[in-house]
Amino acid sequence: MKKIPVLFILVLLLAFWGCSQKEKKVSVKKVGPIDPQMVQDQDDMTWEDYKPIPEISWADPSIKPKRGFKMALVAVDFPDQPFVITQPKGSDLFGNPQIDPIKREDVAQFYRDFFIKPSDVNHGQTINGYWMEQSRGEFGITEVDAYGPYQLPKNLWEYGLNEWGQNDFTPDGSKPKGRMERDVDSLWRAEYGDLRKNYDAILRIYASYDETGVWQEFGEMKFNSKEDIPPEWGNPNPDKPRWVATRYVPWTSWKAGAMQWGISSIRQGENSGTITHELGHYAFRIGDNNNNPYVEPYRRAGSGPWDMMDRGCFNGPGGPHKRWVVPAIAGASMPAGLMVRNRMKNDFLTEDDILRLSRDSLAVTGLAVANITARAVEPFEGEYAGVIVELDGEEPHDRTPVDDPAENPLSPGIPNYDYYSLEVVQRIGYDSYCPDNGVLLAKNRDKESRNGGVNQFNCFNWVIDAHPEDINMVDYDKPNGEKVMRTIADYRQLNDALFHAGLNSGSEFEYDDPYNRLHFYIIDLHRNQEGILSYTIGVKSLDGSGAAKRDFQLTAPKTTKESVALFTLKNKDKKAGLDASCFDNDIYRLAVSTEGEGLKAEILNELAVVSSGEEISIPVYFSEEDGEKSDVRITLTAVSESDPSKKMEASYVIP
């Protein structure tokens, strides 16, 4: 489908507007940026922010994947903890459930349907829909069989207080051991035999909550100190402390800490929306890419809200502090898509979907230009799902200087990344709950590894942050009114990380890596008739510009359309005989200046790309300023990014 450059739309609108204002010599029409950064915080998102992918609903169970995945769902409760979903609406200590109660005998089937069948309760979103969308129908959850409910032989706390140093906080002084999986499986195997061989995975849904979704909200966010925890949130033994140790910080309420942490076995509480994330571990053997945001010295997140294997698994209405909701229809219910690296690992993308370049070859071929389609949809004809630039050549491949993460919280850690990736994020489908539209640039590792230094973590995606400065936003208000800021290690520091095209966007349109000898350009953006976004990007080696002989022509307009002067730029390069069309372009850096009084002139984009033998129009916008008027000369300057010695100017006088 034909794509329409945003700049072209602006030119047409301004020309039309100008024709209706013929009595004026000069318009004072205000022209905005072509690609403004519009970051929406996770806390402010609702279900109204969901934008469906045009023409297909991947959650439709009638669409069958090429690779199916079959799961058994086993529902269990405890002698001291009924299913939250069976209680009266809003009646439990945490304020759940959010819907009218379900009968205990129907719980397993309810959660089976909740996770696999589109409905009003789950807003039409399912774990099958997520994987189908990410894989474009390559992988999906084709069948979920429900078993139970069963009651486990031990109390909830006997399973929940066996992790993160919590053994000393039991009501009776016992030391819990072992995980619940063995007990869960023994119950349904006693009734049905060993059916595990019939399934690709067992999803164990247990009554109550994942500790990951309640430790903060019902700990340090609810109580000023551990001494302020009231009896109803404390240990049932009044002689015991009302707090308990937890994973990231020293304490939370006993009630929250007695819950279990969901893990990739797959074991999940009723509030868990991170089942898709755990399936990423279980079905594809991809690890976590997330840091510890709460412990000093701080370490920045790897990919944050932009990938489901990092804290992008927390995306959804209300953001990370809404992951306690039952059923899981808020934060973590709409995880981010997978970045290029992970989609390649999962075989969701082929080499035909990717433009693969290399650092060394770019020095020989000259710069490359490509169009990338939003990752939520299939790439348009002639476009790509992403661009990869291999860090090849002599060792070390990643030549970023080593720094100390204890001194630099923004350190990417051990410099052993293998390649850069570029992709486009648009807030549609599951990416609706990403915080921005734009171009995502990252360094990636082929193999997972720790990133070294203090508070090291497993890291294989390192997003290049267009705004590395502190986002300076409040995380939450304590009960006493004290504001707690998001740490520099909070994953939401990357909310404004995307690159944007054009000037005055609020973000950056280029990135220079002098150590790895690469320069990246975000040149322009386009939308097709359905509003799907794509970007034109460029990549240049800093060590060579190729064999093509660079030449171009810049021509001033003979007349103007009110407030727009259209200059013409023609690429007259002599081709170097390369087969790939991505190398048959040059990028030009533009600047505009004026001589005389009374007019202001501006361009909306400092970059332009033109294919060899082709020409484009460069709009220069001008408007009246206060004060005396005189003839004003508008001069446009263009410089070849491949050969900066090639520079041209063209001028037009506005009477």
Beta strands, then each sheet from edge to edge (+ up, - down):
strand 1: 3-5
strand 2: 67-77
strand 3: 139-151
strand 4: 201-206
strand 5: 243-244
strand 6: 252-253
strand 7: 267-269
strand 8: 354-358
strand 9: 368-373
strand 10: 386-390
strand 11: 419-425
strand 12: 438-444
strand 13: 461-463
strand 14: 474-477
strand 15: 483-485
strand 16: 510-513
strand 17: 518-528
strand 18: 533-541
strand 19: 552-555
strand 20: 564-571
strand 21: 585-595
strand 22: 599-602
strand 23: 607-611
strand 24: 615-624
strand 25: 632-640
strand 26: 647-654
sheet 1: 1+ 17- 16+
sheet 2: 1+ 17- 18+ 9-
sheet 3: 3+ 2+ 4+ 7+
sheet 4: 5+ 6-
sheet 5: 8+ 10+ 11- 12+ 13-
sheet 6: 14+ 15-
sheet 7: 19+ 20- 24+ 22-
sheet 8: 23+ 21- 25+ 26-
end
